[in-house]
Structure formats: C-alpha cells, structure tokens
Amino acid sequence: MTDIKKLYCRFVTGMTVELDIRQETKTVNQLKNQLSEVINLTPERLYIGFETTLLDDNDYLSAKGITDSDTVHVITSQLTEKIAYIKK
C-alpha cells in the first residue's frame, strides 16, 4: 500500500484545494482536521465524500479506496457559507 501524499478536496462551490497530506493523516477525521487548518470552517462542519459514498469520521482513507492524488468531495453544513483560505 502506498502512502497518500496529496489529495484534491473539491467543494460544491467548485473550488478545489490541493492538500499535502501529513504522514499521520490516516482517517477521515484527521483529514477534516488538516483541511480545516487552511479554510475558515471547523471540522465539525465538513463532510467528506468519495465516489458515491459519504464517509464516516472513523473511516480509514485507504480502506475506502482513496489513493495518492485522488479527489475527495467536501460538503459543508451550510452551502451558502463563504469558504476562504486562511493566510498563514
């Protein structure tokens, strides 16, 4: 099994965030935490989907068939929410 080094996180707004995945990021919850560091939403407001499935927080990315450079879909709890990168 190959480590996931990068994922593309596509929002329903059409925006795509290219995310370099940390070595310790293995679960959906960890992915949501990492993604929340670069957008202005908390992990609790993010839902991650892959292919036709909405993923649970405790799901392992690799167990759901997600591999390096795949695109996951991000749904927010409020579709009208403005999403922006947090400048570091």
PyMOL Python script that loads the backbone (N, CA, C, O; Angstrom):
from pymol import cmd

cmd.read_pdbstr("""\
ATOM      1  N   MET A   1       0.841  -1.178   0.000  1.00  0.00           N
ATOM      2  CA  MET A   1       0.000   0.000   0.000  1.00  0.00           C
ATOM      3  C   MET A   1       0.889   1.247   0.000  1.00  0.00           C
ATOM      4  O   MET A   1       1.838   1.341   0.779  1.00  0.00           O
ATOM      5  N   THR A   2       0.577   2.188  -0.869  1.00  0.00           N
ATOM      6  CA  THR A   2       1.340   3.424  -0.996  1.00  0.00           C
ATOM      7  C   THR A   2       0.740   4.501  -0.106  1.00  0.00           C
ATOM      8  O   THR A   2      -0.481   4.612   0.014  1.00  0.00           O
ATOM      9  N   ASP A   3       1.601   5.291   0.515  1.00  0.00           N
ATOM     10  CA  ASP A   3       1.118   6.401   1.336  1.00  0.00           C
ATOM     11  C   ASP A   3       0.424   7.439   0.469  1.00  0.00           C
ATOM     12  O   ASP A   3       0.782   7.642  -0.691  1.00  0.00           O
ATOM     13  N   ILE A   4      -0.574   8.093   1.053  1.00  0.00           N
ATOM     14  CA  ILE A   4      -1.250   9.197   0.377  1.00  0.00           C
ATOM     15  C   ILE A   4      -0.457  10.457   0.692  1.00  0.00           C
ATOM     16  O   ILE A   4      -0.331  10.842   1.855  1.00  0.00           O
ATOM     17  N   LYS A   5       0.073  11.091  -0.331  1.00  0.00           N
ATOM     18  CA  LYS A   5       0.886  12.290  -0.134  1.00  0.00           C
ATOM     19  C   LYS A   5       0.128  13.564  -0.484  1.00  0.00           C
ATOM     20  O   LYS A   5       0.428  14.635   0.044  1.00  0.00           O
ATOM     21  N   LYS A   6      -0.857  13.448  -1.378  1.00  0.00           N
ATOM     22  CA  LYS A   6      -1.602  14.625  -1.827  1.00  0.00           C
ATOM     23  C   LYS A   6      -3.026  14.209  -2.157  1.00  0.00           C
ATOM     24  O   LYS A   6      -3.258  13.148  -2.736  1.00  0.00           O
ATOM     25  N   LEU A   7      -3.980  15.058  -1.781  1.00  0.00           N
ATOM     26  CA  LEU A   7      -5.373  14.875  -2.173  1.00  0.00           C
ATOM     27  C   LEU A   7      -5.895  16.193  -2.706  1.00  0.00           C
ATOM     28  O   LEU A   7      -5.427  17.264  -2.320  1.00  0.00           O
ATOM     29  N   TYR A   8      -6.860  16.105  -3.587  1.00  0.00           N
ATOM     30  CA  TYR A   8      -7.571  17.273  -4.079  1.00  0.00           C
ATOM     31  C   TYR A   8      -8.937  17.267  -3.408  1.00  0.00           C
ATOM     32  O   TYR A   8      -9.686  16.296  -3.519  1.00  0.00           O
ATOM     33  N   CYS A   9      -9.257  18.346  -2.718  1.00  0.00           N
ATOM     34  CA  CYS A   9     -10.510  18.467  -1.976  1.00  0.00           C
ATOM     35  C   CYS A   9     -11.408  19.434  -2.739  1.00  0.00           C
ATOM     36  O   CYS A   9     -11.180  20.644  -2.732  1.00  0.00           O
ATOM     37  N   ARG A  10     -12.428  18.893  -3.394  1.00  0.00           N
ATOM     38  CA  ARG A  10     -13.305  19.707  -4.234  1.00  0.00           C
ATOM     39  C   ARG A  10     -14.587  20.031  -3.473  1.00  0.00           C
ATOM     40  O   ARG A  10     -15.289  19.139  -2.997  1.00  0.00           O
ATOM     41  N   PHE A  11     -14.875  21.322  -3.371  1.00  0.00           N
ATOM     42  CA  PHE A  11     -16.066  21.803  -2.681  1.00  0.00           C
ATOM     43  C   PHE A  11     -17.222  21.932  -3.666  1.00  0.00           C
ATOM     44  O   PHE A  11     -17.010  22.019  -4.876  1.00  0.00           O
ATOM     45  N   VAL A  12     -18.444  21.945  -3.141  1.00  0.00           N
ATOM     46  CA  VAL A  12     -19.619  22.072  -4.005  1.00  0.00           C
ATOM     47  C   VAL A  12     -19.644  23.412  -4.729  1.00  0.00           C
ATOM     48  O   VAL A  12     -20.346  23.560  -5.729  1.00  0.00           O
ATOM     49  N   THR A  13     -18.899  24.372  -4.244  1.00  0.00           N
ATOM     50  CA  THR A  13     -18.812  25.679  -4.903  1.00  0.00           C
ATOM     51  C   THR A  13     -17.952  25.624  -6.156  1.00  0.00           C
ATOM     52  O   THR A  13     -17.939  26.569  -6.945  1.00  0.00           O
ATOM     53  N   GLY A  14     -17.226  24.511  -6.344  1.00  0.00           N
ATOM     54  CA  GLY A  14     -16.330  24.377  -7.481  1.00  0.00           C
ATOM     55  C   GLY A  14     -14.878  24.610  -7.121  1.00  0.00           C
ATOM     56  O   GLY A  14     -13.983  24.259  -7.890  1.00  0.00           O
ATOM     57  N   MET A  15     -14.633  25.200  -5.960  1.00  0.00           N
ATOM     58  CA  MET A  15     -13.262  25.440  -5.521  1.00  0.00           C
ATOM     59  C   MET A  15     -12.590  24.103  -5.197  1.00  0.00           C
ATOM     60  O   MET A  15     -13.213  23.215  -4.614  1.00  0.00           O
ATOM     61  N   THR A  16     -11.331  23.967  -5.572  1.00  0.00           N
ATOM     62  CA  THR A  16     -10.555  22.773  -5.242  1.00  0.00           C
ATOM     63  C   THR A  16      -9.315  23.186  -4.463  1.00  0.00           C
ATOM     64  O   THR A  16      -8.578  24.084  -4.872  1.00  0.00           O
ATOM     65  N   VAL A  17      -9.097  22.521  -3.342  1.00  0.00           N
ATOM     66  CA  VAL A  17      -7.918  22.756  -2.515  1.00  0.00           C
ATOM     67  C   VAL A  17      -6.977  21.567  -2.707  1.00  0.00           C
ATOM     68  O   VAL A  17      -7.364  20.418  -2.495  1.00  0.00           O
ATOM     69  N   GLU A  18      -5.749  21.853  -3.108  1.00  0.00           N
ATOM     70  CA  GLU A  18      -4.717  20.816  -3.207  1.00  0.00           C
ATOM     71  C   GLU A  18      -4.069  20.713  -1.836  1.00  0.00           C
ATOM     72  O   GLU A  18      -3.476  21.676  -1.352  1.00  0.00           O
ATOM     73  N   LEU A  19      -4.179  19.555  -1.215  1.00  0.00           N
ATOM     74  CA  LEU A  19      -3.743  19.391   0.168  1.00  0.00           C
ATOM     75  C   LEU A  19      -2.611  18.372   0.252  1.00  0.00           C
ATOM     76  O   LEU A  19      -2.778  17.211  -0.122  1.00  0.00           O
ATOM     77  N   ASP A  20      -1.460  18.819   0.748  1.00  0.00           N
ATOM     78  CA  ASP A  20      -0.353  17.898   1.018  1.00  0.00           C
ATOM     79  C   ASP A  20      -0.678  17.173   2.316  1.00  0.00           C
ATOM     80  O   ASP A  20      -0.814  17.798   3.368  1.00  0.00           O
ATOM     81  N   ILE A  21      -0.799  15.867   2.238  1.00  0.00           N
ATOM     82  CA  ILE A  21      -1.261  15.073   3.369  1.00  0.00           C
ATOM     83  C   ILE A  21      -0.100  14.742   4.298  1.00  0.00           C
ATOM     84  O   ILE A  21       0.946  14.262   3.863  1.00  0.00           O
ATOM     85  N   ARG A  22      -0.302  15.006   5.574  1.00  0.00           N
ATOM     86  CA  ARG A  22       0.703  14.658   6.582  1.00  0.00           C
ATOM     87  C   ARG A  22       0.771  13.140   6.727  1.00  0.00           C
ATOM     88  O   ARG A  22      -0.219  12.437   6.518  1.00  0.00           O
ATOM     89  N   GLN A  23       1.929  12.658   7.080  1.00  0.00           N
ATOM     90  CA  GLN A  23       2.122  11.217   7.232  1.00  0.00           C
ATOM     91  C   GLN A  23       1.163  10.626   8.269  1.00  0.00           C
ATOM     92  O   GLN A  23       0.721   9.486   8.126  1.00  0.00           O
ATOM     93  N   GLU A  24       0.842  11.396   9.307  1.00  0.00           N
ATOM     94  CA  GLU A  24      -0.032  10.867  10.364  1.00  0.00           C
ATOM     95  C   GLU A  24      -1.517  10.928  10.010  1.00  0.00           C
ATOM     96  O   GLU A  24      -2.345  10.412  10.761  1.00  0.00           O
ATOM     97  N   THR A  25      -1.869  11.544   8.891  1.00  0.00           N
ATOM     98  CA  THR A  25      -3.272  11.641   8.485  1.00  0.00           C
ATOM     99  C   THR A  25      -3.692  10.335   7.829  1.00  0.00           C
ATOM    100  O   THR A  25      -3.284  10.035   6.707  1.00  0.00           O
ATOM    101  N   LYS A  26      -4.510   9.560   8.535  1.00  0.00           N
ATOM    102  CA  LYS A  26      -4.941   8.247   8.050  1.00  0.00           C
ATOM    103  C   LYS A  26      -6.461   8.122   7.973  1.00  0.00           C
ATOM    104  O   LYS A  26      -6.976   7.351   7.163  1.00  0.00           O
ATOM    105  N   THR A  27      -7.191   8.880   8.815  1.00  0.00           N
ATOM    106  CA  THR A  27      -8.646   8.741   8.867  1.00  0.00           C
ATOM    107  C   THR A  27      -9.334   9.977   8.290  1.00  0.00           C
ATOM    108  O   THR A  27      -8.707  11.014   8.074  1.00  0.00           O
ATOM    109  N   VAL A  28     -10.623   9.841   8.050  1.00  0.00           N
ATOM    110  CA  VAL A  28     -11.417  10.963   7.551  1.00  0.00           C
ATOM    111  C   VAL A  28     -11.398  12.104   8.559  1.00  0.00           C
ATOM    112  O   VAL A  28     -11.271  13.265   8.170  1.00  0.00           O
ATOM    113  N   ASN A  29     -11.522  11.795   9.845  1.00  0.00           N
ATOM    114  CA  ASN A  29     -11.491  12.839  10.870  1.00  0.00           C
ATOM    115  C   ASN A  29     -10.169  13.603  10.849  1.00  0.00           C
ATOM    116  O   ASN A  29     -10.159  14.828  10.971  1.00  0.00           O
ATOM    117  N   GLN A  30      -9.065  12.896  10.697  1.00  0.00           N
ATOM    118  CA  GLN A  30      -7.761  13.557  10.625  1.00  0.00           C
ATOM    119  C   GLN A  30      -7.651  14.413   9.366  1.00  0.00           C
ATOM    120  O   GLN A  30      -7.048  15.485   9.394  1.00  0.00           O
ATOM    121  N   LEU A  31      -8.231  13.942   8.262  1.00  0.00           N
ATOM    122  CA  LEU A  31      -8.255  14.734   7.031  1.00  0.00           C
ATOM    123  C   LEU A  31      -9.064  16.011   7.238  1.00  0.00           C
ATOM    124  O   LEU A  31      -8.638  17.087   6.819  1.00  0.00           O
ATOM    125  N   LYS A  32     -10.227  15.901   7.881  1.00  0.00           N
ATOM    126  CA  LYS A  32     -11.051  17.082   8.150  1.00  0.00           C
ATOM    127  C   LYS A  32     -10.312  18.080   9.036  1.00  0.00           C
ATOM    128  O   LYS A  32     -10.394  19.287   8.811  1.00  0.00           O
ATOM    129  N   ASN A  33      -9.595  17.588  10.037  1.00  0.00           N
ATOM    130  CA  ASN A  33      -8.812  18.476  10.906  1.00  0.00           C
ATOM    131  C   ASN A  33      -7.733  19.196  10.119  1.00  0.00           C
ATOM    132  O   ASN A  33      -7.530  20.397  10.297  1.00  0.00           O
ATOM    133  N   GLN A  34      -7.038  18.473   9.251  1.00  0.00           N
ATOM    134  CA  GLN A  34      -5.979  19.090   8.458  1.00  0.00           C
ATOM    135  C   GLN A  34      -6.562  20.099   7.471  1.00  0.00           C
ATOM    136  O   GLN A  34      -6.004  21.183   7.298  1.00  0.00           O
ATOM    137  N   LEU A  35      -7.664  19.761   6.830  1.00  0.00           N
ATOM    138  CA  LEU A  35      -8.299  20.670   5.877  1.00  0.00           C
ATOM    139  C   LEU A  35      -8.807  21.935   6.568  1.00  0.00           C
ATOM    140  O   LEU A  35      -8.733  23.024   5.999  1.00  0.00           O
ATOM    141  N   SER A  36      -9.317  21.798   7.782  1.00  0.00           N
ATOM    142  CA  SER A  36      -9.856  22.961   8.499  1.00  0.00           C
ATOM    143  C   SER A  36      -8.776  23.987   8.836  1.00  0.00           C
ATOM    144  O   SER A  36      -9.086  25.144   9.119  1.00  0.00           O
ATOM    145  N   GLU A  37      -7.512  23.568   8.807  1.00  0.00           N
ATOM    146  CA  GLU A  37      -6.415  24.499   9.073  1.00  0.00           C
ATOM    147  C   GLU A  37      -6.177  25.467   7.914  1.00  0.00           C
ATOM    148  O   GLU A  37      -5.539  26.503   8.102  1.00  0.00           O
ATOM    149  N   VAL A  38      -6.679  25.148   6.724  1.00  0.00           N
ATOM    150  CA  VAL A  38      -6.445  26.014   5.560  1.00  0.00           C
ATOM    151  C   VAL A  38      -7.718  26.661   5.017  1.00  0.00           C
ATOM    152  O   VAL A  38      -7.660  27.429   4.056  1.00  0.00           O
ATOM    153  N   ILE A  39      -8.861  26.358   5.622  1.00  0.00           N
ATOM    154  CA  ILE A  39     -10.114  27.028   5.250  1.00  0.00           C
ATOM    155  C   ILE A  39     -10.748  27.569   6.524  1.00  0.00           C
ATOM    156  O   ILE A  39     -10.300  27.253   7.626  1.00  0.00           O
ATOM    157  N   ASN A  40     -11.776  28.373   6.378  1.00  0.00           N
ATOM    158  CA  ASN A  40     -12.361  29.030   7.558  1.00  0.00           C
ATOM    159  C   ASN A  40     -13.559  28.284   8.137  1.00  0.00           C
ATOM    160  O   ASN A  40     -14.502  28.915   8.614  1.00  0.00           O
ATOM    161  N   LEU A  41     -13.540  26.961   8.102  1.00  0.00           N
ATOM    162  CA  LEU A  41     -14.612  26.157   8.680  1.00  0.00           C
ATOM    163  C   LEU A  41     -14.028  25.140   9.652  1.00  0.00           C
ATOM    164  O   LEU A  41     -12.918  24.645   9.456  1.00  0.00           O
ATOM    165  N   THR A  42     -14.786  24.833  10.699  1.00  0.00           N
ATOM    166  CA  THR A  42     -14.340  23.833  11.662  1.00  0.00           C
ATOM    167  C   THR A  42     -14.580  22.432  11.099  1.00  0.00           C
ATOM    168  O   THR A  42     -15.439  22.256  10.235  1.00  0.00           O
ATOM    169  N   PRO A  43     -13.835  21.434  11.577  1.00  0.00           N
ATOM    170  CA  PRO A  43     -14.006  20.066  11.080  1.00  0.00           C
ATOM    171  C   PRO A  43     -15.433  19.541  11.230  1.00  0.00           C
ATOM    172  O   PRO A  43     -15.894  18.746  10.411  1.00  0.00           O
ATOM    173  N   GLU A  44     -16.125  19.984  12.273  1.00  0.00           N
ATOM    174  CA  GLU A  44     -17.489  19.513  12.521  1.00  0.00           C
ATOM    175  C   GLU A  44     -18.455  19.926  11.412  1.00  0.00           C
ATOM    176  O   GLU A  44     -19.519  19.325  11.263  1.00  0.00           O
ATOM    177  N   ARG A  45     -18.092  20.947  10.631  1.00  0.00           N
ATOM    178  CA  ARG A  45     -18.973  21.444   9.567  1.00  0.00           C
ATOM    179  C   ARG A  45     -18.618  20.875   8.202  1.00  0.00           C
ATOM    180  O   ARG A  45     -19.208  21.253   7.190  1.00  0.00           O
ATOM    181  N   LEU A  46     -17.639  19.955   8.180  1.00  0.00           N
ATOM    182  CA  LEU A  46     -17.187  19.372   6.917  1.00  0.00           C
ATOM    183  C   LEU A  46     -17.645  17.924   6.807  1.00  0.00           C
ATOM    184  O   LEU A  46     -17.603  17.169   7.779  1.00  0.00           O
ATOM    185  N   TYR A  47     -18.076  17.555   5.628  1.00  0.00           N
ATOM    186  CA  TYR A  47     -18.440  16.176   5.311  1.00  0.00           C
ATOM    187  C   TYR A  47     -17.636  15.780   4.087  1.00  0.00           C
ATOM    188  O   TYR A  47     -17.565  16.534   3.116  1.00  0.00           O
ATOM    189  N   ILE A  48     -17.028  14.600   4.128  1.00  0.00           N
ATOM    190  CA  ILE A  48     -16.150  14.152   3.055  1.00  0.00           C
ATOM    191  C   ILE A  48     -16.815  12.993   2.319  1.00  0.00           C
ATOM    192  O   ILE A  48     -17.291  12.035   2.928  1.00  0.00           O
ATOM    193  N   GLY A  49     -16.834  13.104   1.006  1.00  0.00           N
ATOM    194  CA  GLY A  49     -17.358  12.035   0.167  1.00  0.00           C
ATOM    195  C   GLY A  49     -16.308  11.566  -0.816  1.00  0.00           C
ATOM    196  O   GLY A  49     -15.430  12.328  -1.219  1.00  0.00           O
ATOM    197  N   PHE A  50     -16.408  10.303  -1.197  1.00  0.00           N
ATOM    198  CA  PHE A  50     -15.510   9.751  -2.209  1.00  0.00           C
ATOM    199  C   PHE A  50     -16.332   8.851  -3.104  1.00  0.00           C
ATOM    200  O   PHE A  50     -17.042   7.960  -2.638  1.00  0.00           O
ATOM    201  N   GLU A  51     -16.224   9.100  -4.404  1.00  0.00           N
ATOM    202  CA  GLU A  51     -17.034   8.422  -5.398  1.00  0.00           C
ATOM    203  C   GLU A  51     -18.501   8.646  -5.044  1.00  0.00           C
ATOM    204  O   GLU A  51     -18.968   9.782  -5.125  1.00  0.00           O
ATOM    205  N   THR A  52     -19.235   7.628  -4.662  1.00  0.00           N
ATOM    206  CA  THR A  52     -20.664   7.817  -4.372  1.00  0.00           C
ATOM    207  C   THR A  52     -20.991   7.654  -2.894  1.00  0.00           C
ATOM    208  O   THR A  52     -22.156   7.488  -2.532  1.00  0.00           O
ATOM    209  N   THR A  53     -19.977   7.700  -2.038  1.00  0.00           N
ATOM    210  CA  THR A  53     -20.174   7.400  -0.622  1.00  0.00           C
ATOM    211  C   THR A  53     -19.788   8.573   0.265  1.00  0.00           C
ATOM    212  O   THR A  53     -18.728   9.173   0.089  1.00  0.00           O
ATOM    213  N   LEU A  54     -20.659   8.897   1.224  1.00  0.00           N
ATOM    214  CA  LEU A  54     -20.327   9.856   2.270  1.00  0.00           C
ATOM    215  C   LEU A  54     -19.569   9.085   3.346  1.00  0.00           C
ATOM    216  O   LEU A  54     -20.061   8.077   3.853  1.00  0.00           O
ATOM    217  N   LEU A  55     -18.386   9.553   3.691  1.00  0.00           N
ATOM    218  CA  LEU A  55     -17.510   8.809   4.591  1.00  0.00           C
ATOM    219  C   LEU A  55     -17.742   9.180   6.051  1.00  0.00           C
ATOM    220  O   LEU A  55     -18.082  10.319   6.370  1.00  0.00           O
ATOM    221  N   ASP A  56     -17.553   8.201   6.928  1.00  0.00           N
ATOM    222  CA  ASP A  56     -17.643   8.420   8.371  1.00  0.00           C
ATOM    223  C   ASP A  56     -16.301   8.905   8.897  1.00  0.00           C
ATOM    224  O   ASP A  56     -15.257   8.605   8.319  1.00  0.00           O
ATOM    225  N   ASP A  57     -16.329   9.651   9.989  1.00  0.00           N
ATOM    226  CA  ASP A  57     -15.106  10.205  10.567  1.00  0.00           C
ATOM    227  C   ASP A  57     -14.060   9.143  10.891  1.00  0.00           C
ATOM    228  O   ASP A  57     -12.863   9.394  10.750  1.00  0.00           O
ATOM    229  N   ASN A  58     -14.492   7.967  11.320  1.00  0.00           N
ATOM    230  CA  ASN A  58     -13.549   6.926  11.731  1.00  0.00           C
ATOM    231  C   ASN A  58     -13.059   6.054  10.583  1.00  0.00           C
ATOM    232  O   ASN A  58     -12.234   5.165  10.794  1.00  0.00           O
ATOM    233  N   ASP A  59     -13.557   6.294   9.368  1.00  0.00           N
ATOM    234  CA  ASP A  59     -13.108   5.515   8.211  1.00  0.00           C
ATOM    235  C   ASP A  59     -11.646   5.807   7.912  1.00  0.00           C
ATOM    236  O   ASP A  59     -11.199   6.952   7.988  1.00  0.00           O
ATOM    237  N   TYR A  60     -10.911   4.760   7.571  1.00  0.00           N
ATOM    238  CA  TYR A  60      -9.537   4.926   7.094  1.00  0.00           C
ATOM    239  C   TYR A  60      -9.582   5.244   5.609  1.00  0.00           C
ATOM    240  O   TYR A  60     -10.294   4.588   4.848  1.00  0.00           O
ATOM    241  N   LEU A  61      -8.822   6.252   5.197  1.00  0.00           N
ATOM    242  CA  LEU A  61      -8.827   6.689   3.804  1.00  0.00           C
ATOM    243  C   LEU A  61      -8.485   5.531   2.871  1.00  0.00           C
ATOM    244  O   LEU A  61      -9.176   5.313   1.876  1.00  0.00           O
ATOM    245  N   SER A  62      -7.440   4.798   3.179  1.00  0.00           N
ATOM    246  CA  SER A  62      -7.009   3.705   2.304  1.00  0.00           C
ATOM    247  C   SER A  62      -8.037   2.576   2.245  1.00  0.00           C
ATOM    248  O   SER A  62      -8.177   1.926   1.209  1.00  0.00           O
ATOM    249  N   ALA A  63      -8.750   2.337   3.332  1.00  0.00           N
ATOM    250  CA  ALA A  63      -9.760   1.279   3.352  1.00  0.00           C
ATOM    251  C   ALA A  63     -10.945   1.618   2.456  1.00  0.00           C
ATOM    252  O   ALA A  63     -11.678   0.723   2.034  1.00  0.00           O
ATOM    253  N   LYS A  64     -11.135   2.886   2.165  1.00  0.00           N
ATOM    254  CA  LYS A  64     -12.224   3.324   1.292  1.00  0.00           C
ATOM    255  C   LYS A  64     -11.769   3.456  -0.156  1.00  0.00           C
ATOM    256  O   LYS A  64     -12.519   3.935  -1.007  1.00  0.00           O
ATOM    257  N   GLY A  65     -10.533   3.029  -0.435  1.00  0.00           N
ATOM    258  CA  GLY A  65     -10.037   3.041  -1.807  1.00  0.00           C
ATOM    259  C   GLY A  65      -9.397   4.344  -2.238  1.00  0.00           C
ATOM    260  O   GLY A  65      -9.087   4.521  -3.416  1.00  0.00           O
ATOM    261  N   ILE A  66      -9.194   5.259  -1.304  1.00  0.00           N
ATOM    262  CA  ILE A  66      -8.584   6.550  -1.624  1.00  0.00           C
ATOM    263  C   ILE A  66      -7.078   6.358  -1.743  1.00  0.00           C
ATOM    264  O   ILE A  66      -6.438   5.792  -0.856  1.00  0.00           O
ATOM    265  N   THR A  67      -6.525   6.838  -2.850  1.00  0.00           N
ATOM    266  CA  THR A  67      -5.093   6.717  -3.094  1.00  0.00           C
ATOM    267  C   THR A  67      -4.500   8.091  -3.391  1.00  0.00           C
ATOM    268  O   THR A  67      -5.223   9.080  -3.511  1.00  0.00           O
ATOM    269  N   ASP A  68      -3.191   8.134  -3.506  1.00  0.00           N
ATOM    270  CA  ASP A  68      -2.473   9.381  -3.744  1.00  0.00           C
ATOM    271  C   ASP A  68      -3.015  10.110  -4.970  1.00  0.00           C
ATOM    272  O   ASP A  68      -3.236   9.504  -6.018  1.00  0.00           O
ATOM    273  N   SER A  69      -3.224  11.405  -4.827  1.00  0.00           N
ATOM    274  CA  SER A  69      -3.693  12.319  -5.884  1.00  0.00           C
ATOM    275  C   SER A  69      -5.153  12.136  -6.268  1.00  0.00           C
ATOM    276  O   SER A  69      -5.583  12.665  -7.293  1.00  0.00           O
ATOM    277  N   ASP A  70      -5.928  11.403  -5.476  1.00  0.00           N
ATOM    278  CA  ASP A  70      -7.369  11.294  -5.721  1.00  0.00           C
ATOM    279  C   ASP A  70      -8.066  12.598  -5.359  1.00  0.00           C
ATOM    280  O   ASP A  70      -7.504  13.451  -4.672  1.00  0.00           O
ATOM    281  N   THR A  71      -9.290  12.735  -5.830  1.00  0.00           N
ATOM    282  CA  THR A  71     -10.141  13.871  -5.473  1.00  0.00           C
ATOM    283  C   THR A  71     -11.234  13.386  -4.540  1.00  0.00           C
ATOM    284  O   THR A  71     -11.950  12.434  -4.850  1.00  0.00           O
ATOM    285  N   VAL A  72     -11.361  14.050  -3.387  1.00  0.00           N
ATOM    286  CA  VAL A  72     -12.485  13.801  -2.484  1.00  0.00           C
ATOM    287  C   VAL A  72     -13.405  15.010  -2.565  1.00  0.00           C
ATOM    288  O   VAL A  72     -12.967  16.112  -2.896  1.00  0.00           O
ATOM    289  N   HIS A  73     -14.662  14.804  -2.266  1.00  0.00           N
ATOM    290  CA  HIS A  73     -15.644  15.877  -2.335  1.00  0.00           C
ATOM    291  C   HIS A  73     -15.968  16.350  -0.928  1.00  0.00           C
ATOM    292  O   HIS A  73     -16.172  15.546  -0.019  1.00  0.00           O
ATOM    293  N   VAL A  74     -16.011  17.662  -0.764  1.00  0.00           N
ATOM    294  CA  VAL A  74     -16.239  18.258   0.547  1.00  0.00           C
ATOM    295  C   VAL A  74     -17.575  18.984   0.521  1.00  0.00           C
ATOM    296  O   VAL A  74     -17.817  19.848  -0.322  1.00  0.00           O
ATOM    297  N   ILE A  75     -18.429  18.618   1.456  1.00  0.00           N
ATOM    298  CA  ILE A  75     -19.731  19.250   1.609  1.00  0.00           C
ATOM    299  C   ILE A  75     -19.709  19.954   2.954  1.00  0.00           C
ATOM    300  O   ILE A  75     -19.236  19.399   3.945  1.00  0.00           O
ATOM    301  N   THR A  76     -20.220  21.174   2.987  1.00  0.00           N
ATOM    302  CA  THR A  76     -20.269  21.910   4.252  1.00  0.00           C
ATOM    303  C   THR A  76     -21.687  21.879   4.787  1.00  0.00           C
ATOM    304  O   THR A  76     -22.635  21.616   4.047  1.00  0.00           O
ATOM    305  N   SER A  77     -21.827  22.149   6.074  1.00  0.00           N
ATOM    306  CA  SER A  77     -23.150  22.106   6.689  1.00  0.00           C
ATOM    307  C   SER A  77     -24.029  23.253   6.225  1.00  0.00           C
ATOM    308  O   SER A  77     -25.249  23.191   6.376  1.00  0.00           O
ATOM    309  N   GLN A  78     -23.437  24.299   5.662  1.00  0.00           N
ATOM    310  CA  GLN A  78     -24.205  25.405   5.088  1.00  0.00           C
ATOM    311  C   GLN A  78     -23.647  25.690   3.705  1.00  0.00           C
ATOM    312  O   GLN A  78     -22.523  26.174   3.569  1.00  0.00           O
ATOM    313  N   LEU A  79     -24.432  25.390   2.681  1.00  0.00           N
ATOM    314  CA  LEU A  79     -23.947  25.533   1.316  1.00  0.00           C
ATOM    315  C   LEU A  79     -23.653  26.975   0.944  1.00  0.00           C
ATOM    316  O   LEU A  79     -22.864  27.228   0.035  1.00  0.00           O
ATOM    317  N   THR A  80     -24.279  27.930   1.636  1.00  0.00           N
ATOM    318  CA  THR A  80     -24.055  29.336   1.305  1.00  0.00           C
ATOM    319  C   THR A  80     -22.855  29.920   2.031  1.00  0.00           C
ATOM    320  O   THR A  80     -22.512  31.085   1.831  1.00  0.00           O
ATOM    321  N   GLU A  81     -22.222  29.125   2.867  1.00  0.00           N
ATOM    322  CA  GLU A  81     -21.058  29.583   3.632  1.00  0.00           C
ATOM    323  C   GLU A  81     -19.936  29.989   2.686  1.00  0.00           C
ATOM    324  O   GLU A  81     -19.635  29.269   1.734  1.00  0.00           O
ATOM    325  N   LYS A  82     -19.323  31.122   2.938  1.00  0.00           N
ATOM    326  CA  LYS A  82     -18.177  31.536   2.137  1.00  0.00           C
ATOM    327  C   LYS A  82     -16.953  30.785   2.629  1.00  0.00           C
ATOM    328  O   LYS A  82     -16.646  30.788   3.821  1.00  0.00           O
ATOM    329  N   ILE A  83     -16.266  30.149   1.712  1.00  0.00           N
ATOM    330  CA  ILE A  83     -15.081  29.378   2.043  1.00  0.00           C
ATOM    331  C   ILE A  83     -13.869  30.150   1.548  1.00  0.00           C
ATOM    332  O   ILE A  83     -13.828  30.581   0.396  1.00  0.00           O
ATOM    333  N   ALA A  84     -12.891  30.321   2.413  1.00  0.00           N
ATOM    334  CA  ALA A  84     -11.691  31.057   2.023  1.00  0.00           C
ATOM    335  C   ALA A  84     -10.482  30.435   2.695  1.00  0.00           C
ATOM    336  O   ALA A  84     -10.579  29.871   3.785  1.00  0.00           O
ATOM    337  N   TYR A  85      -9.355  30.546   2.035  1.00  0.00           N
ATOM    338  CA  TYR A  85      -8.114  30.085   2.641  1.00  0.00           C
ATOM    339  C   TYR A  85      -7.759  30.993   3.807  1.00  0.00           C
ATOM    340  O   TYR A  85      -8.011  32.198   3.773  1.00  0.00           O
ATOM    341  N   ILE A  86      -7.172  30.402   4.837  1.00  0.00           N
ATOM    342  CA  ILE A  86      -6.642  31.175   5.949  1.00  0.00           C
ATOM    343  C   ILE A  86      -5.190  31.474   5.615  1.00  0.00           C
ATOM    344  O   ILE A  86      -4.405  30.560   5.361  1.00  0.00           O
ATOM    345  N   LYS A  87      -4.837  32.743   5.615  1.00  0.00           N
ATOM    346  CA  LYS A  87      -3.456  33.116   5.305  1.00  0.00           C
ATOM    347  C   LYS A  87      -2.592  32.854   6.515  1.00  0.00           C
ATOM    348  O   LYS A  87      -2.933  33.224   7.639  1.00  0.00           O
ATOM    349  N   LYS A  88      -1.464  32.209   6.267  1.00  0.00           N
ATOM    350  CA  LYS A  88      -0.545  31.897   7.369  1.00  0.00           C
ATOM    351  C   LYS A  88       0.648  32.793   7.312  1.00  0.00           C
ATOM    352  O   LYS A  88       1.540  32.688   8.155  1.00  0.00           O
TER     353      LYS A  88
END
""", "prot")
cmd.dss("prot")
cmd.show_as("cartoon", "prot")
cmd.util.cbc("prot")
cmd.orient("prot")
